[in-house]
Amino acid sequence: MKQSIAHIALVVRDYDEAIQFYTEKLGFVVIEDTKLTEEKRWVMIAPPGAKETCLLLAKAANERQAASVGNQSGGRVFLFLFTDDFWRDYNNMLEKGINFVRPPKDEVYGKVAVFEDLYGNLWDLLQPNENNKGLKKN
């Protein structure tokens, strides 16, 4: 049996500002942007080269959802962006104004730095070590 996580819903304030941030600042691509109703769209984005999992941008539809924008994981690192070239991506992100809240660090599992997206969600930018199979995508 093979299963995989297809999408992760990320609650956002506004579809267009989120699309702009993720495409212009992080270099993600829009996989789909379909209008479902007057207020709701099906917007999927992913990093270049992603094969399975993508983000589903979900506009907050009520006060409870709006309160979770930027804090879907209670202040912990929420999403993990793997890279094959840490310094290339780190420097590119710095040039584009991405705020890193923890500087680059060599850990036993690889090189990592923590940044925040436009809403304050925390992300790891991570280049796993070659010998660390537990973090490698299959």
C-alpha positions in Angstrom: 0.0 0.0 0.0 1.2 3.5 -0.8 -0.2 6.6 0.7 1.0 10.2 0.8 -0.1 13.6 2.0 -1.3 15.5 -1.0 -2.1 19.0 0.4 -1.6 20.9 3.6 -4.1 23.7 4.2 -2.5 27.0 5.2 -5.0 29.5 6.5 -4.4 33.0 5.0 -5.9 36.4 5.2 -6.1 37.0 1.4 -5.5 34.7 -1.5 -3.7 37.2 -3.7 -1.3 38.6 -1.0 -0.4 35.0 -0.1 0.2 34.0 -3.8 2.4 37.1 -4.2 4.5 36.3 -1.2 5.0 32.6 -1.9 5.7 33.1 -5.6 7.8 36.3 -5.5 9.7 35.8 -2.2 10.0 32.0 -2.0 9.9 31.1 -5.7 6.9 28.8 -5.4 4.7 28.1 -8.4 0.9 28.2 -8.6 -0.3 24.7 -9.4 -4.0 25.7 -9.5 -6.2 28.7 -8.9 -9.8 28.0 -9.4 -12.8 30.1 -8.3 -15.3 28.0 -6.4 -17.7 30.7 -5.1 -17.7 34.4 -4.8 -15.5 34.2 -1.7 -13.7 30.8 -2.1 -11.0 29.7 -4.4 -9.0 26.4 -4.7 -5.4 27.7 -4.7 -2.5 25.2 -4.6 1.1 26.3 -4.6 4.4 24.3 -4.3 8.1 24.8 -4.4 9.7 24.2 -7.8 10.3 20.5 -8.3 7.8 19.4 -5.6 6.3 16.1 -6.6 3.6 15.2 -4.1 2.8 17.6 -1.3 1.6 21.2 -1.9 0.1 24.0 0.1 -3.6 24.7 -0.3 -4.1 28.3 0.5 -7.4 28.6 2.5 -8.8 32.1 3.1 -10.0 32.5 6.6 -13.8 32.3 6.5 -14.7 33.3 10.0 -13.3 34.9 13.2 -12.0 31.6 14.6 -10.1 30.8 11.4 -8.8 34.4 11.1 -7.4 34.1 14.7 -5.3 31.1 13.5 -3.6 33.0 10.6 0.1 32.9 11.3 -0.3 30.6 14.3 -1.5 27.3 13.1 1.0 25.4 15.1 1.0 27.4 18.4 4.3 29.1 17.6 6.3 26.0 16.7 8.0 25.5 13.4 5.1 24.5 11.2 6.5 23.7 7.7 9.8 22.4 6.4 11.2 23.5 3.1 13.9 21.1 2.0 16.6 22.4 -0.3 19.5 20.8 -2.3 21.6 24.0 -1.8 21.1 25.7 1.5 23.4 28.7 0.9 21.9 29.5 -2.5 18.4 29.5 -1.1 19.2 31.2 2.2 21.0 34.1 0.4 18.3 34.4 -2.2 15.7 34.6 0.6 17.7 37.2 2.5 17.9 39.3 -0.7 14.1 39.1 -1.1 13.6 40.4 2.5 12.7 37.1 4.2 13.0 37.4 8.0 15.1 34.7 9.5 14.3 34.3 13.2 17.1 31.8 13.8 20.4 31.9 11.9 21.9 29.1 10.0 23.2 26.3 12.1 24.8 22.9 11.5 22.7 20.2 13.3 23.3 16.5 13.4 20.6 16.1 10.7 21.8 18.9 8.4 22.0 22.7 7.9 19.0 24.6 9.1 17.7 28.1 9.6 14.2 29.2 10.7 12.3 31.9 8.8 8.8 33.3 9.0 6.3 33.8 6.2 4.2 36.9 5.7 1.8 35.9 8.5 4.4 34.8 11.0 4.2 31.0 10.5 7.6 29.5 11.2 9.4 27.4 8.6 12.7 25.5 8.6 14.9 25.9 5.6 16.7 22.6 5.7 19.3 20.8 3.8 19.5 17.3 5.3 22.8 15.6 5.6 23.5 12.9 3.1 23.8 10.2 5.8 20.5 11.2 7.6 17.9 8.9 6.0 15.2 9.9 8.5 14.8 13.3 7.0 15.2 12.4 3.4 12.2 12.3 1.1 11.8 9.0 -0.7 
